Amino acid sequence: MKSLDLLNTAIKALSSNKARSFLTMLGVIIGVFAVVSLVALGQGVQNYITDEFEKIGSNLVFVSPGSGDFSGDPATSYTRNKLDEKHLDLIKQYAGDFTSTIMPFYVSAENLEFKTKSFLGEIIGLNAEGVSAFAYVLDKGRTFTKTEEKAKARVLIVGPEVATELFGVQNPINQKVKMGSETFEIVGMFEERGSNYDDGVLMPYTTMRTYFDLDKFSSIVVQVDDAESVDVAMRQVELALLRDLDSEEFEVMSSADLLGSITEILGVLTIGLGAIAGISLLVGGIGIMNIMLVSVTERTREIGLRKAVGATPRVIMLQFLVESVLLSVFGGLIGLLLGYLLTLGVQSFLRAEMTIQAILMAFIFSVAVGVLFGTYPAMSAAKRDAIDALRYE
């Protein structure tokens, strides 16, 4: 029998019971859909994190408290936090030739109040140079000055989400807001940067230290002259801090290091989720085997008749194997289509993407499921004795 004849016969056999064929494909559809969707979403999260790091540039070095060993209690890093003003001076003195900006960094949260409105913003304490170093672009107003920084002035630069929530369409510049019992003046508003930034509020780090009664920095951020000098600068910063701190009391990492660590973790999670979703493909394969075995039993007389008119066991086996593969291939294609539609649907808020590798993996896996789980029923059909098959009731 020619390949085209086998294909036509298989399609007619599956079409004769459309509901059962679709239900049989459902396991493969769900499996392929789950695999490609989870991989696409995982890729979207990685793209999102990469985009966020690109916004702050690749020439930043972060000094965080603790050893960077996250295998234990994360709070222990901060209980050992010793980062303060003298470490800014050490970095400037011994690594200043490799850096352009040295920034103390505080982060906290507080309610901002304007008349009857209130907004919980992320409060970030920086020095005057930090606003431009972190690539904040002002939309309105101005940044705070070194003089205001030294004077611990109560001035703020707010994100667009903060401005919209508190002031609506009003210009936020020179407006007064309250945090606790203190009054602060808004001197600037930065442009939209994304959901992780737009609810932010920048203030001089000296003001924040006084207002929140802070002692140690959340971290120290160093901007390097150029991206090619990052590794050298990291080593110089480390040597500078070792003059006062033990190696277990701080961790020096570049933005590329942080991105690589996060991307690696997300990659492992994506593979793990994809593998878990792949289990549903195996369940779909078992469903195909079950239905094909039922089909072989139902069509025993047909098998006997085909053999009686000259069909070889190989032809019989191929006929049922083609039916099994068609079920898995059609199911895989439908699953891919649904995964593609889901990916399009989430792209408005997450840069998810279906990679060629994920598509090929899911499609090849679905074909393999059809071959693997269709072989035994096909062999079972091929082994049927023609005389016994014709006598089967």
Secondary structure, DSSP 8 states (H G I E B T S, - for coil): --HHHHHHHHHHHHHTTHHHHHHHHHHHHHHHHHHHHHHHHHHHHHHHHHHHHHHH-S-EEEEEES-S-TTS-THHHHHT----HHHHHHHHHHHGGGEEEEEEEEEEEEEEEETTEEEEEEEEEE-TTHHHHTT--EEEE----HHHHHTT--EEEE-HHHHHHHHTTS--TT-EEEETTEEEEEEEEE----TTTTTEEEEEHHHHHHHTT--S-SEEEEEESSGGGHHHHHHHHHHHHTTTS-GGGEEEEEHHHHHHHHHHHHHHHHHHHHHHHHHHHHHHHHHHHHHHHHHHHHTHHHHHHHHHTT--HHHHHHHHHHHHHHHHHHHHHHHHHHHHHHHHHHTTTS-----HHHHHHHHHHHHHHHHHHHHHHHHHHHTS-HHHHHH--
